[in-house]
Amino acid sequence: MKTPVKTLVLLLCAMAGAGTLTTSCMTSTGPVKAASTQALLGTQWRLTQLGDEVIDNPAGERAVNFLLQPSSTNLAGFSGCNRMFGSYALQGSSLKFDDLGGTRMFCEAQMPLEQRFLAMFAQVSGWEINGSTLRLLDANGKTAATFNTP
């Protein structure tokens, strides 16, 4: 016995004949891109690489991270020493950040990383998720930073 979905697909393919639905009934020969297991919005993204430098950033409460809030265009996170905040504009695969700010504590050992991390957001123009890995991309498609979920 055929399932209702298979029956419907077969019926649509038969009805299409040489019509417009024919391409929907063919099998793709190209590679199938794996579906992402994470959503860009509402996920806490932990920094793992900044430019070409691998970042020792153990998962946990004080990990360098950010989150794009899905109910607004606000960004929140932790930049290494300070809490950070700002806004973002998302349109398809285009992503821009604006109005970044943060608390003003001084942490001598973390300040160089924090400054580079915050400066990176000004270079971002796109994004890409593969599995549980997020890459923020510059205007040339080069990876500005890589993130994973904690």
N, C-alpha and C positions, 0 to 999 in steps of 0.2 A: 504494500500500500504506500502511495506517495504522500509526503507531507503536504499540507496546504501551501507552504511557501514554494516548494519545488514545483507543484502543480501550477501556481501562479506564474513563476518564472518561465516554465515551459510554454504556457499559454501565451504570454507576452512575446516570447521569441517566435512562436509559430505565427502569431498575428502580425508581427513586424515584417516577416518575409524579407523583402529587399528594401523595406522602409527605414524610417529613422531610428527605430529601436534596435536594429541589427547590431550596432557597435556595442550596445549594452549587454548583449548575449555572448560576445566573444570573450575568450580568456586572454588576459593581459600577458604579454611575454616579457615585459620590463620588470625590474626588481620592485618588490613591494616594500615601501618604507614602513618600518616598525612604528606602531602607534606609541605615542608618549604615555608613560605611566604617571606623569605629573602634569598639573596645570600651572601655567605661568602665574596666574593671579591666585592669591590666597595660600601660596606655598612659601614656607620659610626656606630661603636659598642660602646655603653655607658656602663661603668662598673656599675654593680649593686651588685656584691658580689665578694669578694676576699678570696679564701679559704672558711672558714666557717663564715666569717664576712660579714654581710650585710652592704653595703656602701651607705651612704646618699649622693647621687650624682645626684642632680636634673638635668633634661634635660636642655640643653642650651649650650651656647657658651663656657663656662668654665668647662663643665663636663669632667671628666676623660674618655677618649675614644681613639679608634684607628681605622684605616682604612687600609685595604690591597688593594693597588692599582692594578686594574685588567690588566692594560697595561704594567706593569713591576712587579718585585718582591720586590717592596718598600713598607714599612710600614710608616705611618705618624699618628700623634695623639697628644694628650695632656695628660701628666702624672700627673697632679694635680697642678704643679707649672710651669713646662717647656714644651715647644714643644718637641716632641720626633720623632725619625726617626730610620730606620733600614731596614733590609731586611728579607724576609721569603722564605721558600721552602715548596711548597705544592705538595703532591702526594697522591691523593685519600683522605682518612681520616687522613693521616699523615701530620703534620704541625710542622715546626721548625722555630725558629727565630734566627737571627744572626746580629752582628754589630749594636746593639742598642746604640743610643746616644741621646743627647738632648742639649738644651740650658742650661745655667748655672746660672739661677737666683736662689736666696735663698728665700724661703717662709717658715718661721719657722713652721707655723701651718700645712702646707700641706706636708712637707718633709717626715715624717714617712710613710704616705700612698704612696707617690710617690716612695720611695725606695722599699717598698714591691711590688708595682705594677710592677715596672721595673724588679725586681728579679723574679717575677712569670713567665715572658716570657722564662727564661732559663729552666724552668721545663716542658714546654708544649711539647707534642709529638703528640697530636691529637685534633680533634674538632668535635662538633656535634651541629646541628641546629634543634630546634623544634619550629615551628611557627616563632616568631620573637625573640627567645631567643637563644643566642650562648653560648655554654659551651666550654672552653678550657680545655683539659684533660692532666693529667700527664701520665707517662709511665704505670701506674697501672690502668688507666681509671678513676681515681678520679678527680673530678672537681677542677681545679686550680683557675678558675675565671668564672664568669657568666656575660653576657652582654645582653642588649636589644637595640633596635633601639631607637633613641631619639624621 
